[in-house]
Amino acid sequence: MIYFDNAATTFPKPPGVARAVFRAVEHMGGNPGRGGHALALQSARAVYRVREQAAALFGLDRPENVIFTQNCTHALNLLVYGLLRQGDRVVISDLEHNSVWRPLCDLRRRGVITLEVAETSLESQEQILASFGAAITGGTRLVLCTHTSNVTGTVLPIARIAALAHSRGALMAVDAAQSAGTLDIDMKAMGLDFVCMPGHKGLYGPSGTGMLLIGCEQPLRPLMLGGTGSQSQLETAPAGYPDRLECGTANVCGICGLGEGMAFVRQQTVRQLYAREFSLLQLADARLRNCKGVQLYTPEPRLGTAAPVLSFNVGGLSGEAAAQKLSGMGFALRGGLHCSPPAHRKLGTLERGTVRIGIGAFNSVNEMWRLCKAIEKLQDWV
């Protein structure tokens, strides 16, 4: 099976990731923060080293503000329910994943917040910025948007949106599910207050890992309460990070694997990874754009404004049906709505969905040529 579902989760992982998970299972039996014995301290040191790695990779001054989560959805829920309060106004884009859309719609239904959607352009960064400029008013509390659409591959100008948000008194948060490890993110330089990300996609860590990075002084209410190993006499959560938002036993094995995934990204460098994946995106676009019966849903990719994601349909097939047929031909792609109905509503594909090519670090030119040939053959059958 040739794997092109890296936008859902990257596969394969760098060999060091599995070794790090195995070492943690075999040698790190202690519970971090829950004891002063050698094994507990060993686990605590290992977890903190990964916090330091993440802070260095993403331009965050304080490693303690790296909050480990189960995934990006968990991180976004920590942010949304931990920050927003009665009467807040939130601005998002029309490309958001359900991990942003559903929690905010829940708060809107309950009358907690008002929600404004900025219309994006698939081709113009200036139009995107102008749309956010019209949507962000002086009463806006939070701007929360995807860095990169998981359907179209569109990259939003988040640093410029952040500057606009701050000029009007709003906080800036980013869903980096498709960009962490793929595009450069420097929280300090870009003016980002919160960044949510998975560990299992562009950071090449295990499933069941993610992070919320906090780059401002704004306190968040805990989503869960329980044991933290610190200030156990309190009936409330500790005031400081990370314990304020991390209760219960940490996923030490997963976190160690995530650390190895980030080490791979730093060794390869984000820019080189992106350049290689973008070249494969260009290859697929050039091969499929003029292929009869194949419809692409993104403009011709441009360096820096397109992520290594390509959505398409073939003939009259639904996205899921086309993906299933391609699976029978030996290719793993995602078909359907990709958990992002706002993006499909924008594209006019809400009923049909699309097939998505998600390119990763271990894909090759030969694999992409073979995939394009299979899509062309599939087109001949429908």
Secondary structure, 3 states (H helix, E strand, C coil): CEECECCCCCCCCCHHHHHHHHHHHHHCCCCCCCCCCHHHHHHHHHHHHHHHHHHHHCCCCCHHHEEEECCHHHHHHHHHHHHCCCCEEEEEECCCCHHHHHHHHHHHHCCCEEEEEECCCCCCHHHHHHHHHHHCCCCCCEEEEECECCCCCEECCHHHHHHHHHHCCCEEEEECCCCECCECCCHHHHCCCEEEEECCCCCCCCCCCEEEEECCCCCCCCCCCCCCCCCCCCCCCCCCCCCCCCCCCCCHHHHHHHHHHHHHHHHHCHHHHHHHHHHHHHHHHHHHCCCCCEEECCCCCCCCCECCEEEEEECCCCHHHHHHHHHHCCEECEEECCCCHHHHHHHCCCCCCEEEEECCCCCCHHHHHHHHHHHHHHHHHC
